Amino acid sequence: MKLQDKQLATIIPGSIGVNVIDGDLSYAMREFKKQIKDTEVIQNLYNNKYYTKPSVSKRKMLDNAKFLQKNKSDKEKRKWTKFN
């Protein structure tokens, strides 16, 4: 069976799950792990493991935004120093 045909046959539309085709359990597990990763189910479980106050989550978001902004400005400065 071609890989594309196998991919289409393993997908169960509208839900998280896979069909095992030709007894190939390892391929079905790989596809299932991809589906779980794409839906971010595991990440949500880890994030909701402990309660975080809204003020703490906002502070983390602001710190992350500041970090990303600083890195972006540093990269732009390095670009201009190469040409000058």
C-alpha positions in Angstrom: 0.0 0.0 0.0 1.3 3.5 -0.9 2.2 5.8 1.9 -0.5 8.4 0.9 -3.2 5.7 0.8 -2.0 4.4 4.2 -2.2 7.9 5.7 -5.7 8.5 4.4 -6.8 5.0 5.6 -5.5 5.5 9.1 -7.2 8.9 9.8 -10.5 8.8 11.6 -12.4 12.0 10.6 -13.7 14.2 13.3 -11.9 12.6 16.2 -8.5 11.9 17.7 -7.7 8.3 16.7 -6.3 6.1 14.0 -7.1 2.8 12.3 -4.4 0.1 12.3 -3.9 -1.0 8.6 -2.3 -4.3 7.8 -1.3 -4.9 11.4 1.3 -2.0 11.2 1.0 -0.8 14.8 4.2 1.2 14.7 2.9 3.4 11.9 -0.5 3.8 13.6 1.3 4.9 16.8 3.4 7.5 14.9 0.3 8.9 13.3 -1.5 9.0 16.7 1.4 10.9 18.3 1.3 13.4 15.5 -2.4 14.0 16.0 -2.0 14.4 19.8 0.9 16.9 19.2 -1.1 18.9 16.7 -4.1 19.2 19.0 -1.9 20.3 22.0 -3.8 18.1 24.4 -0.7 17.1 26.4 0.5 20.7 26.5 -2.9 21.8 27.9 -2.7 19.1 30.6 0.7 20.3 31.7 -0.4 24.0 31.7 -3.5 23.2 33.8 -1.6 21.0 36.3 -1.3 23.9 38.7 -3.4 27.1 39.1 -1.6 30.2 38.0 -3.0 33.6 39.0 -4.0 35.8 36.0 -1.4 38.5 37.1 1.4 35.9 37.0 0.4 34.7 33.5 0.2 38.3 32.3 3.6 39.0 33.7 5.0 35.9 31.9 3.5 37.0 28.7 5.0 40.5 29.0 8.4 39.2 29.9 8.3 36.9 26.9 7.2 39.8 24.6 10.1 41.9 26.0 12.6 39.1 25.4 11.4 38.6 21.8 11.4 42.3 21.1 15.0 42.7 22.4 16.2 39.8 20.3 14.5 41.2 17.2 16.2 44.6 17.8 19.5 43.0 18.4 19.3 41.1 15.1 18.5 44.3 13.2 21.4 46.1 14.8 23.7 43.3 13.8 22.4 43.5 10.2 23.2 47.2 10.0 26.7 46.8 11.5 27.6 44.3 8.8 27.0 46.8 6.1 28.6 49.8 7.7 
